[in-house]
Every structure is written in structure tokens, then in C-alpha cells.
Amino acid sequence: MDETSDGQAAQDFLATVRRGEHCSGTVTKVTRDGDVVVALDGFPGRPLGVVGPLDVSWTRFARTNREVEVGQRVTAEVIAVDREAGRVRMSMAATENPQLWAFLKGLRYGEIVSGVIASIESFGVFVRLDEGPGHPAFPGVGFISYAALSWHRFDAASDIVQVGQRVSCEFLRFDTSNGEARLSLKAMQPDPFQVFADTAREGQVLCGRVTKLVPFGVFVEVADGVEGLVHLREPTEAPVETPEEVVRVGEELSVVVLEVDRGQRRLTLARQQVLPDIR
């Protein structure tokens, strides 16, 4: 078969493959990056199936190349058909854990799920969900990143939750590479920035506490869970090189609202004393 005929045959075969179906085949290669290349049953022309290194298994992330061998028969679920690249992206983890995969696929964005905090790690918090099967490798199927824990600044996750605590969270997405339900705990509470923005106006004078110094300015908390940036050029009328020259963390400042950006959740402030009277 010449190259043109082979290409057309591959496209014809790809047109019959559907996302969500199971395909079987034989492993022809395991790349240095961990991709598993598969010759799919029904198309002997050339290997069209590819299983990414994080789609091989949810229990053997660091040993992909040792776990799958050339010549091995595999069955995987189709997660994408890329006709332009001539590839079928597949997940062996889906067929290794069919009940968990089906449960996670059935969750919808914004759905509320409940469970118990199973573990607090340096990279996030695992939640053991009330419904669905357990995870083959992790303490819980639910996972909350630090950014999704709270609207408020905190030093440690234990300031927000404790192991054994019951929580209800909003479902964000199915992380197919880890077999996790990515969750948001803070979504269960009103966004304090939006509440603040309902009444804030440009030119409004507020009193706030300096919470953080950065090279380009200082952050000032003007309401519970609401911080704004005073740019480096604003803290004083005289030029300064660093914020530490004029303010300290914990210091109270009188500031003026310059801009409230709801979409970006961004509040721009200036120190009151350096502005002309705009009230």
C-alpha cells in the first residue's frame, strides 16, 4: 500500500472510532517519554493508538516504562481522536478502574459532593467521598488544591480543615491523569471580593492593614478576605526603591480605591496622602 493509500485508509479507520469506546491492540513501542504506542485491532497498516504516561495507570506513575512491554495486549478507552495527527488518544487507567472512571465521568461541573477530609498534604487535601468507589492509590477520590480551599489568606491547610472533618464541595473537573475529582471548598461560600465590589466605588477612602510586601508594591486588606495592591510608585511622594522603606507588614494605611475589576478579582489602591482630592 502506497503512502497516499495508507493515509486515506488510516483516516477511514479513524472516522469509525468514537470517544468513550474501548479499543484493543498490541503495544509496538514504549517511548523514552513514557508514551505507549499501540497497533489497534482492525488496522494493521501502522500503529494509531497512543496511551500517555499518566493514562497508563493511576497506581504506577513512576514505573510506566517497566510495567508495559512491547508485544503486550492492552485494552483502553478512547479519550480523543485526533484525525489531523492520525492518532487515537487512549486511557488504560479507564479500563483498569471501570467503576471509578464511570463515577467520575458522571459528575457534572457545579455539582455538590460531600465527604470526609482523608488526608492533608503539602500539595493539597484529599477527600473521601460519600458516594462512588475508593481510589486505588490515594486516600480519597476527591482532591482540593490549596487555591480552592478558601477565599481568605491562610498559612496552612489545617487552618481551614481538619482530618475527619465533613465537608461539602463543588465539583470542578475530572482529572483523568490522576483519577481525581477536583473540588472547590471555597465555592461553597460567597466570594468576599464580589460582595465588596457591590458597594465599592472609585475614589472611596478606606482603612486597611498591610498584609504583604512585594517588589512592585504592597498588599492592603481593606475588608475580610479582600486585598488590594498599592503600587510601588504610590506609597510616598518621594521616589523609593523598595516598599520596606515606607511601610511594614501589619501597619494600618488609609487608601483610596482606584479601580475595582470584578472579572479579574483585582483591586487597585493608592495611599490617600499622595492623591489629589478626588472625592
C-alpha positions in Angstrom: 0.0 0.0 0.0 1.5 3.4 -1.0 1.7 6.3 1.4 -1.4 8.1 0.0 -3.5 5.0 0.2 -2.2 4.2 3.7 -3.1 7.7 4.8 -6.6 7.5 3.4 -7.1 4.1 5.0 -6.0 5.5 8.3 -8.4 8.4 8.0 -11.2 6.0 7.1 -10.5 3.9 10.2 -10.3 6.9 12.5 -13.7 8.0 11.2 -15.1 4.9 12.8 -13.5 5.4 16.2 -15.7 7.1 18.8 -14.7 8.7 22.1 -15.7 6.6 25.1 -15.5 3.2 23.3 -12.9 0.6 24.2 -10.2 -0.4 21.7 -7.8 -3.3 21.9 -4.4 -3.8 20.3 -0.8 -4.7 20.7 2.0 -2.5 22.1 4.6 -1.8 19.4 6.7 0.8 21.3 7.2 2.5 24.6 8.9 5.8 24.1 11.5 7.4 26.3 8.9 9.9 27.5 6.6 7.1 28.5 4.1 7.1 25.6 2.7 3.6 24.9 2.2 3.2 21.1 -0.4 0.6 20.2 -1.3 -1.1 16.9 -5.1 -1.2 17.1 -7.1 -4.3 16.1 -8.8 -3.7 12.7 -6.0 -1.5 11.3 -2.7 -3.4 10.7 -1.3 -0.6 8.5 0.5 1.3 11.3 0.1 2.0 15.0 -2.5 4.6 15.6 -3.2 4.3 19.3 -1.2 6.3 21.9 -1.5 6.0 25.7 0.2 8.9 27.5 2.4 8.1 30.5 -0.2 9.4 33.0 -3.0 7.5 31.3 -1.4 4.1 31.7 -2.3 3.5 35.4 -3.3 5.5 38.5 -1.1 3.4 40.7 2.2 3.2 38.9 3.1 6.8 37.9 6.8 6.4 38.2 7.2 3.0 36.6 5.3 3.2 33.4 8.1 2.0 31.1 8.7 -1.1 33.3 5.0 -2.0 33.5 4.2 -2.1 29.8 6.2 -4.1 27.3 6.3 -4.3 23.6 4.1 -7.2 22.4 1.7 -6.8 25.3 -2.0 -6.9 24.5 -3.9 -3.9 26.0 -7.4 -2.6 26.1 -8.0 1.1 26.7 -10.8 3.7 26.5 -10.7 6.3 23.7 -10.4 9.7 25.2 -9.8 11.7 22.0 -9.5 11.1 18.2 -7.0 13.4 16.5 -7.6 12.9 12.8 -5.2 15.6 11.8 -2.3 13.9 13.7 -3.6 10.4 12.9 -3.8 9.4 16.5 -6.2 7.8 18.9 -5.5 9.0 22.4 -6.4 6.3 24.9 -6.5 5.6 28.7 -5.6 2.2 30.1 -6.4 3.6 33.6 -10.1 3.8 32.5 -10.3 0.1 31.8 -8.2 -0.7 34.8 -10.7 1.1 37.1 -14.0 1.0 35.2 -16.3 1.7 38.2 -14.2 4.7 39.3 -13.9 6.0 35.8 -17.6 5.8 35.2 -18.4 7.5 38.5 -16.0 10.4 37.8 -17.3 10.8 34.2 -20.8 11.0 35.6 -20.1 14.1 37.8 -21.0 17.5 36.3 -19.4 20.9 36.8 -21.0 22.7 39.7 -22.4 19.5 41.3 -22.2 19.4 45.1 -20.5 16.4 46.6 -19.9 15.5 50.2 -17.3 13.5 52.1 -14.7 13.5 54.9 -11.2 15.0 54.8 -9.0 12.0 54.5 -5.5 13.5 54.3 -3.8 16.9 54.3 -0.7 17.0 52.1 1.8 19.7 51.2 0.2 19.9 47.7 -3.5 19.7 48.7 -6.2 17.9 50.6 -7.8 14.5 49.8 -11.5 13.9 50.4 -13.1 10.5 50.9 -16.4 10.9 49.1 -19.6 9.5 50.4 -20.5 8.1 47.0 -18.5 6.2 44.4 -15.7 3.7 44.8 -12.4 4.4 46.5 -9.2 5.3 44.8 -6.6 2.6 44.1 -3.7 4.7 45.2 -4.8 7.9 47.1 -6.6 8.3 50.4 -9.6 9.8 48.7 -11.1 10.3 45.2 -11.8 14.0 45.9 -9.0 16.5 45.8 -8.9 20.2 46.9 -5.9 22.3 45.8 -4.7 24.9 48.2 -6.1 27.6 45.9 -9.6 26.1 46.1 -9.7 25.8 49.9 -10.6 29.3 51.0 -11.1 32.9 49.8 -9.1 34.0 52.7 -5.3 34.0 53.2 -4.0 31.2 55.4 -0.7 29.8 56.4 -1.6 26.0 56.5 -4.4 23.9 55.2 -5.0 22.8 58.8 -6.2 26.4 59.5 -9.1 25.7 57.2 -9.9 21.9 57.5 -9.0 19.0 59.8 -8.7 15.3 59.0 -12.0 13.6 59.7 -14.0 16.8 59.1 -17.1 16.5 57.0 -17.2 18.9 54.0 -19.4 19.7 51.0 -17.6 20.9 47.9 -18.4 22.0 44.4 -17.1 19.6 41.6 -14.8 21.4 39.2 -13.5 18.7 36.8 -12.4 15.1 36.4 -8.6 14.9 36.5 -8.1 11.9 34.2 -4.4 11.7 34.7 -4.8 11.0 38.5 -8.3 9.7 38.7 -9.4 12.5 40.9 -12.5 14.7 41.3 -11.1 18.2 41.6 -13.2 20.1 44.1 -13.6 23.6 45.5 -14.4 24.2 49.1 -14.3 28.0 48.8 -17.1 27.8 46.1 -19.5 26.9 48.9 -19.0 30.4 50.4 -19.8 33.8 48.9 -16.8 35.4 47.2 -15.9 38.3 49.6 -14.5 40.3 46.7 -17.8 40.3 44.8 -19.6 41.3 48.0 -17.1 44.1 48.5 -17.4 45.2 44.8 -21.2 45.6 45.3 -20.6 48.8 47.4 -17.1 49.9 46.5 -16.6 52.9 44.2 -13.7 54.7 42.7 -12.4 57.5 45.0 -13.7 55.8 48.1 -11.4 56.2 51.1 -10.8 53.0 53.2 -8.6 52.0 56.1 -6.6 48.7 55.7 -3.8 46.7 57.1 -0.6 45.9 55.1 -0.5 42.1 54.6 2.3 41.6 52.2 5.3 43.4 50.7 6.3 42.6 47.1 9.0 44.2 44.9 6.4 46.2 43.0 4.2 47.4 45.9 2.2 46.4 49.0 -1.0 44.5 49.5 -3.5 46.0 51.9 -6.5 44.2 53.3 -9.5 46.6 53.2 -12.2 44.1 54.1 -12.3 40.5 55.4 -10.8 38.4 52.6 -10.3 41.4 50.3 -6.8 42.7 49.5 -5.8 45.4 47.1 -2.5 46.5 45.6 -0.8 49.8 46.3 1.8 50.1 43.6 5.4 50.9 44.5 5.1 54.4 42.9 2.2 55.2 45.3 3.4 54.7 48.9 5.1 58.0 49.2 5.6 61.2 47.2 9.4 60.8 47.2 10.8 58.0 44.9 11.5 54.8 46.7 13.3 51.6 45.7 11.5 49.1 47.9 8.2 49.1 49.9 10.2 48.4 53.1 11.4 52.0 53.0 8.0 53.4 53.8 5.6 50.6 55.2 5.7 47.5 57.3 3.5 44.4 57.4 0.8 45.0 59.9 0.8 48.7 59.5 -2.6 50.5 59.1 -2.9 52.6 56.0 -5.5 55.0 54.7 -6.0 54.2 51.0 -8.2 55.3 48.1 -9.9 53.0 45.6 -8.6 53.5 42.1 -10.1 50.5 40.3 -12.3 47.5 41.0 -12.0 44.7 38.4 -14.7 42.1 39.2 -13.7 39.7 36.4 -10.0 39.5 37.5 -10.9 40.0 41.2 -8.4 42.8 41.2 -8.4 45.9 43.4 -6.1 48.8 42.7 -5.4 51.2 45.5 -3.3 54.3 46.3 -2.2 55.7 49.5 -4.6 58.6 50.3 -2.0 61.2 51.1 -0.3 61.1 47.6 -3.5 61.7 45.7 -5.2 65.0 44.8 -8.7 65.4 46.3 -10.8 63.2 44.0 -13.7 62.6 46.5 
